[in-house]
Amino acid sequence: MKSHEHFLQMLLGLPEWEPGLAQRIGIKELSELLCCTPRNVKLILRKWEKEGLLKWQPGVGRGHHSTLTILCDVGQFLSDSFQQLLAEGSIREAVELLQHKSLPVNVKLRLQEVWNAQFGFVAEEGEARRQDVLRIPRERAFSTVDPAFVAVSAESHFIQQICHTLIIFDPATQSFRPQLATRGKATGR
């Protein structure tokens, strides 16, 4: 596991994320949190200190507790991690981070803005023309995008967002209305 991923895992397991706040936590708790040996935790902590992510003060002797102080901007770190997950195509992990129960509200809103900018309807400027693009987060490929052969409700929903029919039924008036059709008369039979 990369140092960056370990730091994210540690942050998500800590009760407090406020930079500059000294938290009491021991090597044993960090070892359980990071799923690695106490020796490896000490190596990881030294690396994070060199990177300027945190300050580690080991408790020496009985009754002296170890403290960990986060030095980095946690919101920026989480935002960078989230964008990295999206860039790598790790959509499930990005969604899990976005929906994490201990994520502060301001950070969640920040990540939601990144998510909204990444997915949905966007206009992209190309070399010679402007192109409208619809990005949909999806783990599996569509089996078909032909409206005549769609059998899965999720695919049907997406196709309804993309495709228009010649006419559409209006339940309020119990009649058909033109949608793509521009001429002709629709009957309610």
C-alpha positions in Angstrom: 0.0 0.0 0.0 1.3 3.5 -0.8 2.1 6.0 1.8 -0.6 8.3 0.5 -3.2 5.5 0.8 -2.0 4.7 4.3 -2.4 8.3 5.4 -5.9 8.4 4.0 -6.7 5.2 5.8 -5.3 6.6 9.0 -7.3 9.9 8.6 -10.5 8.0 8.1 -9.9 6.0 11.3 -9.1 9.0 13.5 -11.8 10.7 15.6 -10.4 14.2 15.0 -9.0 15.7 11.8 -8.2 19.2 12.9 -4.7 20.3 11.9 -2.6 21.3 14.8 -4.6 19.3 17.4 -2.4 16.8 19.3 -4.3 13.5 19.6 -3.3 10.7 22.0 -2.8 7.5 20.1 -0.4 4.6 20.5 1.6 2.5 18.1 -0.7 -0.4 18.8 -3.8 1.5 17.8 -2.1 2.8 14.7 -0.9 -0.7 13.9 -4.5 -1.9 14.0 -5.8 1.1 12.1 -3.2 0.7 9.3 -3.3 -3.2 9.3 0.5 -3.5 9.6 3.1 -4.3 12.2 4.2 -1.9 14.9 7.7 -1.8 13.3 6.2 -0.8 10.0 4.0 1.9 11.7 7.2 3.5 13.1 8.7 3.6 9.6 5.6 5.0 8.1 5.3 7.7 10.8 8.9 8.8 10.1 8.2 9.1 6.4 5.1 11.2 7.1 7.1 13.4 9.3 9.6 14.0 6.6 6.8 14.8 4.1 5.4 17.3 6.6 2.0 15.6 6.9 2.2 15.1 10.7 4.2 15.4 13.8 4.7 12.3 16.0 5.7 12.5 19.6 6.3 9.0 21.1 5.4 8.6 24.7 8.4 7.3 26.6 7.8 5.5 29.9 4.7 4.5 31.8 1.9 7.1 31.9 3.4 9.1 29.0 1.1 8.9 26.0 2.2 9.2 22.4 0.7 12.1 20.5 0.0 12.6 16.8 -0.5 16.1 15.3 -1.7 16.5 11.8 0.1 19.3 10.0 -1.3 19.2 6.5 -4.5 20.7 5.2 -6.8 17.7 5.6 -9.5 19.1 3.2 -6.9 19.6 0.4 -5.4 16.2 1.1 -8.8 14.5 0.8 -9.7 16.5 -2.2 -6.4 15.5 -3.9 -7.0 11.9 -3.0 -10.5 12.0 -4.3 -9.4 13.5 -7.6 -6.6 10.8 -7.9 -9.2 8.0 -7.4 -11.4 9.5 -10.1 -8.4 9.9 -12.5 -7.4 6.2 -11.9 -11.0 5.1 -12.6 -11.5 3.9 -9.0 -15.1 5.0 -8.9 -16.2 2.6 -6.1 -13.4 3.8 -3.8 -14.2 7.5 -4.7 -17.8 7.0 -3.8 -16.9 5.2 -0.5 -14.7 8.2 0.4 -17.5 10.7 -0.5 -20.0 8.7 1.6 -17.6 8.1 4.6 -19.6 8.7 7.8 -16.9 10.7 9.5 -16.2 13.0 6.6 -16.7 16.7 7.7 -19.5 18.5 6.0 -17.3 21.2 4.4 -15.0 18.5 3.0 -18.0 16.5 1.7 -19.3 19.5 -0.1 -15.9 20.1 -1.6 -15.7 16.5 -2.8 -19.3 16.7 -4.1 -18.3 19.7 -6.3 -15.4 17.7 -7.7 -17.8 14.8 -8.4 -20.3 17.1 -10.1 -17.6 18.6 -12.3 -16.4 15.2 -13.3 -19.8 13.6 -14.1 -23.0 14.7 -15.8 -23.5 16.8 -18.8 -20.5 18.9 -19.9 -19.6 20.9 -23.0 -16.0 20.2 -24.1 -14.2 22.4 -26.6 -12.4 20.3 -29.2 -9.9 21.2 -31.9 -12.5 22.2 -34.4 -15.8 22.1 -32.6 -17.7 22.1 -29.4 -18.9 18.7 -28.2 -21.5 17.9 -25.6 -20.5 14.9 -23.4 -22.5 13.0 -20.8 -20.3 11.1 -18.3 -22.0 8.5 -16.3 -20.3 6.7 -13.4 -20.8 3.0 -14.0 -18.9 -0.1 -13.0 -20.0 -2.3 -15.9 -20.2 -1.7 -19.6 -23.7 -1.3 -21.1 -24.8 -4.6 -22.8 -26.5 -2.5 -25.4 -27.5 1.1 -26.1 -30.0 0.3 -28.8 -33.4 1.2 -27.3 -35.0 -1.7 -29.2 -33.0 -4.3 -27.3 -32.7 -2.8 -23.8 -33.8 -5.3 -21.1 -32.1 -3.9 -18.0 -33.9 -1.1 -16.1 -30.7 0.8 -15.3 -29.8 0.8 -19.0 -33.3 1.8 -19.9 -33.1 4.8 -17.5 -29.8 6.0 -19.1 -31.1 5.6 -22.6 -34.2 7.6 -21.7 -31.8 10.4 -20.7 -30.0 10.2 -24.0 -32.5 9.3 -26.6 -35.8 10.9 -27.6 -38.7 9.2 -29.4 -40.8 10.5 -32.3 -43.8 11.0 -30.0 -44.4 10.8 -26.3 -47.6 9.9 -24.4 -48.9 12.6 -22.0 -50.8 10.9 -19.2 -52.4 14.2 -18.1 -54.2 14.7 -21.4 -54.3 11.0 -22.4 -52.9 11.9 -25.8 -49.7 11.6 -27.7 -47.5 14.7 -28.3 -44.7 15.2 -30.8 -41.2 15.0 -29.4 -38.8 14.5 -32.4 -41.6 14.5 -34.9 -42.3 18.0 -36.2 -45.2 17.3 -38.6 -48.2 15.0 -38.6 -51.0 14.4 -36.1 -50.7 12.1 -33.2 -53.8 10.2 -32.2 -54.6 8.8 -28.8 -55.7 5.4 -30.1 
